[in-house]
């Protein structure tokens, strides 16, 4: 599997749904 690609897509999804504060929530 391409873990980095999956992680990248996941971070993009968070940014689109939660906004810039998304990563801080995690």
C-alpha distance matrix in Angstrom:
0.0 3.8 5.8 8.8 8.8 8.5 11.2 13.1 13.4 14.4 17.0 18.3 18.8 20.6 22.7 23.7 24.6 26.1 27.2 27.4 28.2 24.8 23.3 26.6 26.5 23.4
3.8 0.0 3.8 5.6 5.4 6.3 8.7 10.0 10.8 12.3 14.4 15.6 16.6 18.5 20.2 21.3 22.7 24.0 24.7 24.6 25.7 22.6 21.0 24.4 24.7 21.8
5.8 3.8 0.0 3.8 5.5 5.0 6.0 8.4 9.8 10.3 12.2 14.1 15.1 16.3 18.2 19.8 20.9 21.7 22.6 22.3 23.0 19.8 17.9 21.2 21.5 18.3
8.8 5.6 3.8 0.0 3.8 5.4 5.0 6.0 8.6 9.7 10.5 12.2 14.1 15.2 16.4 18.3 19.9 20.6 20.8 20.1 21.2 18.4 16.3 19.7 20.6 17.7
8.8 5.4 5.5 3.8 0.0 3.8 5.4 5.0 6.2 8.5 9.9 10.5 12.2 14.2 15.3 16.5 18.3 19.6 19.8 19.7 21.3 18.4 17.0 20.7 21.3 18.8
8.5 6.3 5.0 5.4 3.8 0.0 3.8 5.4 5.1 6.1 8.7 9.9 10.4 12.3 14.2 15.3 16.4 17.8 18.7 19.0 20.0 16.7 15.6 19.3 19.3 16.7
11.2 8.7 6.0 5.0 5.4 3.8 0.0 3.8 5.5 4.9 6.2 8.6 9.7 10.5 12.3 14.2 15.3 15.9 16.6 16.3 17.1 14.0 12.3 15.9 16.2 13.5
13.1 10.0 8.4 6.0 5.0 5.4 3.8 0.0 3.8 5.4 5.2 6.2 8.6 9.9 10.6 12.4 14.3 15.2 15.1 14.8 16.4 13.7 12.3 16.1 16.9 14.9
13.4 10.8 9.8 8.6 6.2 5.1 5.5 3.8 0.0 3.8 5.5 5.1 6.1 8.7 9.8 10.5 12.2 13.9 14.4 15.0 16.6 13.7 13.3 17.1 17.3 15.6
14.4 12.3 10.3 9.7 8.5 6.1 4.9 5.4 3.8 0.0 3.8 5.4 5.0 6.3 8.6 9.9 10.6 11.7 12.9 13.6 14.4 11.0 10.7 14.4 14.1 12.2
17.0 14.4 12.2 10.5 9.9 8.7 6.2 5.2 5.5 3.8 0.0 3.8 5.4 5.1 6.2 8.6 9.9 10.2 10.4 10.4 11.5 8.6 7.8 11.6 12.2 10.7
18.3 15.6 14.1 12.2 10.5 9.9 8.6 6.2 5.1 5.4 3.8 0.0 3.8 5.4 5.0 6.2 8.6 9.9 9.6 10.2 12.4 9.9 10.3 13.9 14.5 13.8
18.8 16.6 15.1 14.1 12.2 10.4 9.7 8.6 6.1 5.0 5.4 3.8 0.0 3.8 5.4 5.1 6.1 8.3 9.3 11.1 12.5 9.5 10.9 14.3 13.8 13.3
20.6 18.5 16.3 15.2 14.2 12.3 10.5 9.9 8.7 6.3 5.1 5.4 3.8 0.0 3.8 5.4 5.2 5.5 6.9 8.5 9.1 5.8 7.5 10.6 10.1 9.9
22.7 20.2 18.2 16.4 15.3 14.2 12.3 10.6 9.8 8.6 6.2 5.0 5.4 3.8 0.0 3.8 5.6 5.5 4.6 5.8 7.8 6.0 7.8 10.7 11.2 11.8
23.7 21.3 19.8 18.3 16.5 15.3 14.2 12.4 10.5 9.9 8.6 6.2 5.1 5.4 3.8 0.0 3.8 6.0 5.6 8.4 10.5 8.9 11.3 14.0 13.9 14.8
24.6 22.7 20.9 19.9 18.3 16.4 15.3 14.3 12.2 10.6 9.9 8.6 6.1 5.2 5.6 3.8 0.0 3.8 5.8 9.3 10.0 8.0 11.2 13.4 12.3 13.4
26.1 24.0 21.7 20.6 19.6 17.8 15.9 15.2 13.9 11.7 10.2 9.9 8.3 5.5 5.5 6.0 3.8 0.0 3.8 6.8 6.5 4.9 8.6 10.1 9.1 10.9
27.2 24.7 22.6 20.8 19.8 18.7 16.6 15.1 14.4 12.9 10.4 9.6 9.3 6.9 4.6 5.6 5.8 3.8 0.0 3.8 5.5 5.6 8.7 10.1 10.5 12.5
27.4 24.6 22.3 20.1 19.7 19.0 16.3 14.8 15.0 13.6 10.4 10.2 11.1 8.5 5.8 8.4 9.3 6.8 3.8 0.0 3.8 5.5 7.0 8.1 9.8 11.7
28.2 25.7 23.0 21.2 21.3 20.0 17.1 16.4 16.6 14.4 11.5 12.4 12.5 9.1 7.8 10.5 10.0 6.5 5.5 3.8 0.0 3.8 5.7 5.3 6.5 9.1
24.8 22.6 19.8 18.4 18.4 16.7 14.0 13.7 13.7 11.0 8.6 9.9 9.5 5.8 6.0 8.9 8.0 4.9 5.6 5.5 3.8 0.0 3.8 5.4 5.3 6.9
23.3 21.0 17.9 16.3 17.0 15.6 12.3 12.3 13.3 10.7 7.8 10.3 10.9 7.5 7.8 11.3 11.2 8.6 8.7 7.0 5.7 3.8 0.0 3.8 5.4 5.3
26.6 24.4 21.2 19.7 20.7 19.3 15.9 16.1 17.1 14.4 11.6 13.9 14.3 10.6 10.7 14.0 13.4 10.1 10.1 8.1 5.3 5.4 3.8 0.0 3.8 5.3
26.5 24.7 21.5 20.6 21.3 19.3 16.2 16.9 17.3 14.1 12.2 14.5 13.8 10.1 11.2 13.9 12.3 9.1 10.5 9.8 6.5 5.3 5.4 3.8 0.0 3.8
23.4 21.8 18.3 17.7 18.8 16.7 13.5 14.9 15.6 12.2 10.7 13.8 13.3 9.9 11.8 14.8 13.4 10.9 12.5 11.7 9.1 6.9 5.3 5.3 3.8 0.0
